[in-house]
């Protein structure tokens, strides 16, 4: 696997950091979760649970090992430093300054191992006036200007169901930054510090909206943007059976096909009509969509290129032939429960694909094994 020779020390908890290191582990990196002996990763306690750990924890921490170290003690720090000497990457998500107080900051660790790549994932990064502020996904979306734009026209901002800042703004840039640093190390032989701000990450998502504002200084309005409420051709409509149909007929050819199927060819020239007319078109289209069930509409659109899709439940996602063909839900043997299901990796490599090969570890499951290996390696080096 592409990262088989890479050892990652993961001090992170909950979602952003564990998602980042999960991606690395799926492609062969040896990821060692360094956990507090008393509580470990807080995600272990979430509900629902599969065994003593939550489904959330199992999903994010497959393919990893767990070691318990109390980094507030001399013995714990000493063991961690020994691990750093034999590792490639350290990932942490504490507030800035925490690792400095422990004496385990990047400047200290690079003296011990100049090749170490140190990635810190925080809400606001290592610089700026907000550096010590606490926060969660909703706060980072707020400061980035994205939450203000989410929701319906005239309504309040809507909190998204998935954690955009945690994953899109934190975990994914962190994984990319680590891989870039590993690639650069092949040339220079030196590690470096990877500073990831989840707020920065969300701002970088605003390529369409913020770039427009930078050019014309016109604030986009909630529910009136082309891809968020401003077009009848890009909307969700309710069917007769209370289900929903998503329409993404942005291009003229798709809009023409959609209007033809619903028998409203008169709407074809109005694709880019003003916002008030778009609202009126939505009402008329909704009245038409309400006449049939979701299944009936899917039959009507089955052979038509109109960018129309059913809004699926999780139960339907699991049965969906596209999801199955892409192996996005995979089986994994569980020590107590037999077979369990896991979300597959979204990165498909033709020659060295990712793999789910072990379940999430128990708290401290590999402590003895890893510390014993360190002692043996020291004896050999000595």
C-alpha positions in Angstrom: 0.0 0.0 0.0 1.3 3.5 -0.7 1.8 4.5 2.9 3.0 1.2 4.4 6.3 2.5 5.6 4.8 5.6 7.3 4.2 5.7 11.0 1.7 8.4 12.3 1.3 9.4 16.0 -2.3 10.5 16.3 -3.1 12.6 19.4 -6.4 13.8 18.0 -10.0 13.2 19.2 -13.6 13.3 17.9 -13.9 14.0 14.2 -11.4 16.2 12.2 -8.1 14.6 13.2 -9.4 11.0 13.3 -10.9 11.3 9.9 -7.6 12.6 8.5 -5.6 9.8 10.0 -8.3 7.2 9.0 -7.5 8.2 5.4 -3.8 7.6 6.0 -4.4 4.3 7.7 -6.7 3.1 4.9 -3.7 3.3 2.6 -1.3 1.5 4.8 0.1 4.0 7.3 0.7 2.6 10.8 -1.5 5.0 12.8 -0.9 4.9 16.6 -3.6 6.7 18.6 -1.9 8.2 21.6 -4.7 8.3 24.2 -5.1 9.5 27.8 -5.3 6.4 30.1 -8.5 7.6 31.8 -10.8 8.8 29.1 -9.1 8.3 25.7 -10.8 9.7 22.7 -14.1 11.2 23.8 -15.8 9.8 20.7 -15.7 6.3 22.4 -18.6 7.4 24.6 -21.0 8.6 21.9 -24.2 6.8 21.2 -25.2 4.5 19.6 -22.6 1.9 20.6 -21.5 -1.4 19.1 -19.6 -2.7 22.0 -17.9 -0.5 24.7 -17.3 2.0 21.9 -19.5 4.1 19.7 -20.3 3.4 16.1 -18.8 6.9 15.5 -15.5 5.8 17.0 -15.5 2.5 15.1 -16.0 4.3 11.8 -13.2 6.8 12.3 -10.6 4.6 14.0 -10.4 1.4 11.9 -7.0 0.2 10.9 -5.4 2.0 13.9 -3.6 1.0 17.1 -4.1 2.5 20.5 -1.5 3.2 23.2 -2.2 4.9 26.5 0.3 7.5 27.7 -0.1 10.2 30.2 1.7 13.1 28.6 1.6 15.1 31.8 4.1 12.7 33.4 7.8 12.3 32.7 7.3 8.7 31.9 4.6 9.4 29.4 6.5 12.1 27.7 9.6 10.0 27.6 7.7 7.1 25.9 6.2 9.6 23.4 9.6 11.0 22.5 10.9 7.5 21.9 8.0 7.0 19.5 8.7 10.3 17.8 12.3 9.2 17.1 10.8 6.2 15.1 7.9 8.0 13.5 7.2 10.2 10.4 4.1 12.2 11.4 2.6 13.7 14.5 -1.0 14.9 14.3 -2.7 16.9 17.1 -5.8 19.0 17.5 -5.3 20.7 20.9 -5.6 24.5 21.3 -2.4 26.3 20.4 0.0 26.3 23.3 -1.0 22.9 24.8 1.8 21.0 23.3 4.3 23.7 24.2 3.3 23.4 27.9 3.8 19.7 27.7 7.3 20.3 26.1 6.2 18.4 23.0 5.8 21.2 20.5 7.1 21.1 16.9 10.3 23.0 17.7 11.2 20.5 20.4 10.3 17.4 18.4 12.2 18.4 15.3 15.3 18.6 17.4 14.7 15.0 18.3 13.7 14.0 14.8 14.4 16.5 12.0 12.4 14.4 9.6 9.2 14.6 11.6 6.1 16.2 10.0 4.0 17.9 12.6 0.3 18.7 11.7 -1.8 20.8 14.0 -5.6 21.0 13.3 -7.3 23.9 15.1 -10.3 26.1 14.6 -8.5 29.3 13.7 -4.9 28.2 13.1 -1.6 29.1 14.9 -1.7 32.8 14.3 -4.2 35.7 14.5 -6.4 37.3 17.2 -8.7 34.2 17.5 -5.9 31.8 18.0 -7.0 30.8 21.6 -10.8 30.9 21.0 -12.8 27.7 21.4 -15.2 26.7 18.7 -17.1 24.0 16.9 -18.1 23.4 13.3 -21.0 25.8 13.4 -18.7 28.6 14.7 -16.1 28.1 11.9 -18.9 28.2 9.3 -20.1 31.4 10.8 -16.8 33.2 10.7 -16.1 32.0 7.2 -19.4 33.6 6.0 -20.9 30.3 4.8 -23.5 29.8 7.5 -25.0 33.2 6.7 -25.8 31.9 3.1 -27.3 28.5 4.0 -31.1 28.3 4.1 -34.2 29.5 2.4 -35.0 33.0 1.3 -36.4 35.1 4.1 -35.5 32.4 6.7 -32.8 32.0 9.2 -29.5 30.3 8.5 -29.8 26.5 8.4 -27.2 24.3 10.2 -25.9 21.6 7.8 -26.4 17.9 8.8 -22.8 17.0 8.1 -19.8 18.7 9.6 -18.4 20.8 6.7 -15.7 22.6 8.6 -14.5 19.5 10.5 -14.1 17.3 7.5 -13.9 19.6 4.5 -12.1 22.5 6.2 -9.9 20.4 8.6 -9.5 16.7 7.9 -9.1 16.8 4.2 -6.6 19.8 4.1 -4.7 18.1 6.9 -4.4 14.9 5.0 -3.3 16.7 1.8 -0.8 18.9 3.8 0.7 15.8 5.4 1.1 14.1 2.0 2.6 17.2 0.5 5.1 17.4 3.3 6.0 13.7 3.0 6.5 14.3 -0.8 8.7 17.3 -0.2 10.7 15.4 2.5 11.8 12.9 -0.2 13.7 15.8 -1.8 14.9 17.8 1.2 15.2 15.1 3.9 13.5 17.5 6.3 10.1 17.6 8.0 8.0 20.6 8.5 5.0 22.1 10.4 1.6 21.8 8.8 -0.8 24.5 10.2 -4.4 23.7 9.5 -7.2 26.1 10.4 -10.8 24.8 9.9 -12.0 28.3 9.3 -9.4 28.8 6.5 -10.5 25.5 5.0 -14.2 26.7 4.8 -13.2 30.0 3.3 -11.3 28.1 0.6 -14.6 26.4 -0.3 -16.2 29.7 -1.3 -14.5 29.8 -4.7 -17.8 30.8 -6.5 -19.4 33.1 -3.9 -16.5 34.9 -2.3 -14.6 35.4 -5.5 -17.7 37.1 -6.9 -17.9 39.4 -3.9 -14.2 40.2 -4.2 -14.8 41.4 -7.8 -18.1 43.3 -7.4 -18.6 43.8 -3.6 -22.2 42.7 -3.9 -23.2 40.5 -0.9 -25.0 37.3 -2.1 -28.3 36.8 -0.4 -29.5 33.7 1.3 -31.9 31.7 -0.9 -31.2 33.8 -3.9 -28.0 32.4 -5.3 -28.0 30.4 -8.5 -27.0 27.2 -6.7 -28.9 27.8 -3.5 -32.5 28.8 -4.0 -32.3 31.4 -6.8 -33.3 29.1 -9.7 -36.3 26.9 -10.3 -34.0 24.6 -12.3 -31.9 23.9 -9.2 -34.4 23.0 -6.5 -36.0 20.2 -4.4 -39.7 19.5 -5.0 -42.1 17.4 -2.9 -43.9 14.5 -4.5 -47.5 13.2 -3.9 -46.3 10.6 -1.4 -44.4 13.1 0.7 -41.0 12.2 -0.8 -38.6 14.6 -2.5 -37.1 15.0 -6.0 -33.9 17.0 -6.6 -33.6 18.9 -9.8 -30.2 20.1 -11.1 -31.1 21.1 -14.6 -28.8 24.1 -14.8 -27.7 23.8 -18.4 -30.3 24.7 -21.2 -30.3 21.1 -22.6 -31.2 19.6 -19.2 -33.7 22.3 -18.4 -35.4 21.7 -21.8 -35.6 18.0 -21.1 -37.0 18.6 -17.6 -39.7 21.0 -18.9 -40.6 18.6 -21.6 -41.2 15.8 -19.2 -43.4 17.9 -16.9 -45.2 19.2 -20.0 -44.3 22.9 -19.5 -42.3 23.8 -22.6 -43.3 27.4 -22.0 -40.8 27.6 -19.1 -37.8 26.7 -21.3 -37.0 30.3 -22.2 -37.3 31.4 -18.5 -34.2 29.5 -17.3 -32.5 32.6 -16.2 -35.5 34.7 -15.3 -35.4 37.3 -12.4 -35.7 36.0 -8.9 -39.4 36.9 -8.4 -40.3 35.0 -11.6 -38.2 32.1 -10.4 -40.3 32.0 -7.2 -43.5 31.9 -9.3 -42.0 29.1 -11.5 -41.1 27.1 -8.4 -44.7 27.2 -7.2 -46.0 26.1 -10.6 -43.5 23.3 -10.8 -44.3 22.2 -7.3 -47.9 21.9 -8.1 -47.1 19.6 -11.1 -44.6 17.5 -9.1 -47.3 17.0 -6.4 -49.4 15.1 -8.8 -47.2 12.0 -8.9 -45.3 9.8 -6.4 -41.5 9.7 -6.4 -41.4 6.3 -8.0 -43.7 7.5 -10.8 -41.5 10.5 -11.5 -38.4 8.4 -11.5 -40.0 6.2 -14.2 -40.8 9.3 -16.2 -37.2 10.6 -16.0 -35.6 7.2 -16.3 -34.4 7.6 -19.9 -34.1 11.4 -19.9 -30.9 13.4 -19.3 -32.4 16.1 -17.0 -30.2 15.8 -13.8 -33.1 14.6 -11.7 -32.6 12.3 -8.7 -34.6 10.9 -5.8 -33.8 12.3 -2.3 -32.8 9.0 -0.6 -33.0 7.8 2.9 -30.0 5.9 4.5 -31.8 2.6 4.0 -32.2 3.4 0.3 -28.6 4.5 0.0 -27.4 1.1 1.2 -29.5 -0.6 -1.5 -28.5 1.8 -4.3 -26.7 0.0 -7.1 -24.2 2.8 -7.7 -23.2 2.9 -4.0 -22.8 -0.9 -4.1 -20.8 -0.9 -7.3 -18.4 1.7 -5.8 -18.1 -0.5 -2.6 -18.8 2.5 -0.4 -20.3 0.2 2.3 -17.9 -2.7 3.2 -18.0 -5.6 5.7 -15.5 -5.9 8.5 -15.1 -8.7 11.1 -15.8 -7.6 14.7 -14.3 -9.4 17.6 -17.6 -9.6 19.5 -20.4 -9.0 17.0 -19.2 -11.0 14.0 -19.7 -8.9 10.8 -20.1 -5.2 11.0 -20.5 -2.6 8.2 -18.1 0.3 7.5 -18.2 3.3 5.2 -15.6 2.6 2.4 -12.8 5.0 1.3 -13.8 7.5 -1.4 -10.3 7.5 -2.9 -10.0 4.8 -5.6 -6.4 3.9 -6.7 -6.1 1.4 -9.5 -2.9 -0.3 -8.4 -2.7 0.3 -4.6 -6.3 0.7 -3.3 -7.2 1.5 0.2 -8.4 -1.3 2.5 -10.3 -1.8 5.7 -8.2 -4.5 7.5 -8.8 -4.1 11.2 -11.5 -2.8 13.5 -11.0 0.2 15.9 -8.8 -0.6 18.8 -9.8 -0.9 22.5 -8.4 1.8 24.7 -4.7 1.1 25.1 -5.0 -2.2 23.3 -1.5 -2.0 21.8 0.3 -0.2 24.7 2.3 -3.2 25.8 3.1 -4.4 22.2 4.3 -0.9 21.1 6.4 -0.2 24.2 8.0 -3.6 24.1 8.9 -3.0 20.4 10.5 0.4 21.4 12.6 -1.3 24.1 13.8 -4.0 21.6 14.6 -1.3 19.0 16.6 0.7 21.6 18.6 -2.5 22.5 19.4 -3.0 18.8 20.4 0.6 18.3 22.4 0.6 21.5 
